[in-house]
Amino acid sequence: MAGTISRLPDVGWMLRPLTGIPGVRHAVVVSEDGLRMGHDSAEGLTGEVSRIGVDEAESLAAACAALTVTSQSTVSLLFGDDAGVRQLMIESDSGFVLLTSAGQGASLGVATDTDADVGLVAQQMQLLVAKIGAHLSSQPREGHPTS
């Protein structure tokens, strides 16, 4: 019996409240195995990366998933296997990247400018996850039946 591959729903439209916050540039939702579930960019951006397309968002999804797994491994080593990662923040010369759990098997990532209110962004990320967490969850893929 052959397995079926189901297409993940695109939840990019749900990210518009985040990309409307001053200083937020991009937002992406990723599955734990690095698949893009949706993305959005703020309107009227300028600079080197003014909008991210599907190809860039798919690469970003893989990178975010790798960061999420690495942070979980680090926390497990330091605090035990039951410790979970709530949020991850990367500060760069050009801005911030915030990652947070967005339901079972999914993460929400947001990129901001350096002058963004990251406290407000983190709070709005949590509110968004609370409102739409069920839509952002990625269920584990079914395995192939064994013979």
C-alpha positions as CSV (number, residue, x, y, z in Angstrom):
1,M,0.0,0.0,0.0
2,A,1.5,3.3,-1.0
3,G,1.5,6.2,1.5
4,T,-0.2,9.5,0.6
5,I,1.4,12.9,0.9
6,S,-0.9,15.6,2.1
7,R,-0.2,19.3,1.3
8,L,0.1,21.5,4.3
9,P,-2.4,24.4,4.4
10,D,-0.9,27.8,3.7
11,V,-1.4,29.9,6.8
12,G,0.5,33.0,5.6
13,W,-2.7,35.2,5.8
14,M,-2.8,34.6,9.5
15,L,0.6,36.4,9.9
16,R,-0.6,39.8,8.6
17,P,-1.3,41.2,12.1
18,L,2.4,40.5,12.9
19,T,3.8,42.0,9.7
20,G,1.7,45.1,10.4
21,I,3.6,45.9,13.6
22,P,6.2,48.7,13.1
23,G,9.6,47.3,12.6
24,V,8.5,43.7,11.7
25,R,9.8,42.7,8.3
26,H,8.9,39.0,7.8
27,A,7.0,36.2,9.5
28,V,7.1,32.5,8.8
29,V,5.4,29.4,10.2
30,V,7.3,26.2,9.9
31,S,6.8,22.5,10.7
32,E,9.2,20.8,13.0
33,D,10.7,19.0,10.0
34,G,11.5,22.3,8.2
35,L,8.5,22.6,5.9
36,R,7.1,26.1,5.2
37,M,3.5,26.3,6.3
38,G,3.1,30.0,5.5
39,H,4.9,33.3,5.3
40,D,4.3,37.0,4.9
41,S,6.3,40.2,4.6
42,A,5.4,43.7,5.7
43,E,4.2,46.1,3.0
44,G,6.5,48.8,1.6
45,L,9.8,47.3,2.8
46,T,13.0,48.6,1.3
47,G,16.6,47.2,1.6
48,E,18.3,44.1,0.5
49,V,15.5,41.7,1.4
50,S,12.3,43.7,0.9
51,R,10.0,40.6,0.4
52,I,10.6,36.9,0.7
53,G,9.2,34.6,-1.9
54,V,8.3,31.0,-1.6
55,D,11.9,29.8,-2.3
56,E,13.4,32.1,0.3
57,A,10.7,31.2,2.8
58,E,11.4,27.5,2.3
59,S,15.1,28.0,3.0
60,L,14.2,30.1,6.0
61,A,11.8,27.4,7.2
62,A,14.6,24.8,7.1
63,A,17.0,27.1,9.0
64,C,14.3,27.9,11.7
65,A,13.6,24.2,12.2
66,A,17.3,23.6,12.6
67,L,17.6,26.4,15.2
68,T,14.5,25.0,17.1
69,V,15.9,21.5,17.3
70,T,19.3,22.8,18.4
71,S,17.8,24.9,21.1
72,Q,15.7,22.0,22.3
73,S,18.8,19.8,22.5
74,T,20.7,22.5,24.4
75,V,17.9,23.0,26.9
76,S,17.5,19.2,27.4
77,L,21.2,18.9,28.2
78,L,21.1,21.8,30.7
79,F,17.8,21.3,32.3
80,G,16.6,17.7,31.5
81,D,14.5,16.1,28.9
82,D,11.2,17.5,30.2
83,A,12.4,21.2,29.8
84,G,10.8,22.9,26.8
85,V,11.9,25.9,24.8
86,R,9.4,28.7,24.9
87,Q,11.2,31.3,22.8
88,L,14.5,31.8,21.0
89,M,15.9,35.2,20.1
90,I,18.8,36.0,17.8
91,E,20.2,39.6,17.7
92,S,22.2,40.7,14.7
93,D,23.6,43.9,13.4
94,S,20.6,44.3,11.1
95,G,17.8,43.2,13.5
96,F,16.2,40.4,15.5
97,V,14.8,37.0,14.8
98,L,12.3,35.6,17.3
99,L,11.2,32.0,17.2
100,T,8.4,30.5,19.4
101,S,6.4,27.3,19.5
102,A,3.2,27.6,17.6
103,G,1.3,24.5,18.4
104,Q,2.2,20.8,18.2
105,G,5.0,20.4,15.7
106,A,5.1,24.0,14.5
107,S,7.1,27.2,15.1
108,L,6.5,30.8,14.4
109,G,9.5,33.0,13.3
110,V,9.5,36.8,13.0
111,A,12.3,39.0,11.7
112,T,12.4,42.7,12.8
113,D,14.5,45.8,12.2
114,T,16.9,46.9,15.0
115,D,14.5,49.6,16.2
116,A,11.5,47.3,16.6
117,D,9.9,46.9,20.1
118,V,10.8,43.2,20.5
119,G,8.8,43.0,23.7
120,L,5.7,44.0,21.8
121,V,6.5,41.7,18.9
122,A,7.0,38.7,21.3
123,Q,3.8,39.5,23.1
124,Q,1.9,39.7,19.8
125,M,3.4,36.4,18.7
126,Q,2.1,34.7,21.8
127,L,-1.4,36.3,21.4
128,L,-1.4,35.1,17.8
129,V,-0.4,31.6,18.7
130,A,-3.1,31.5,21.5
131,K,-5.7,32.6,19.0
132,I,-4.8,30.3,16.1
133,G,-2.6,27.6,17.6
134,A,-4.8,24.8,16.3
135,H,-4.4,26.1,12.7
136,L,-0.6,26.3,13.2
137,S,-0.1,22.8,14.5
138,S,1.5,20.3,12.3
139,Q,0.5,16.7,13.0
140,P,3.2,14.0,12.8
141,R,3.3,12.3,9.5
142,E,2.0,8.8,9.4
143,G,4.6,6.1,8.9
144,H,4.4,3.4,6.2
145,P,2.7,0.2,7.3
146,T,5.2,-2.5,8.1
147,S,4.9,-5.9,6.4
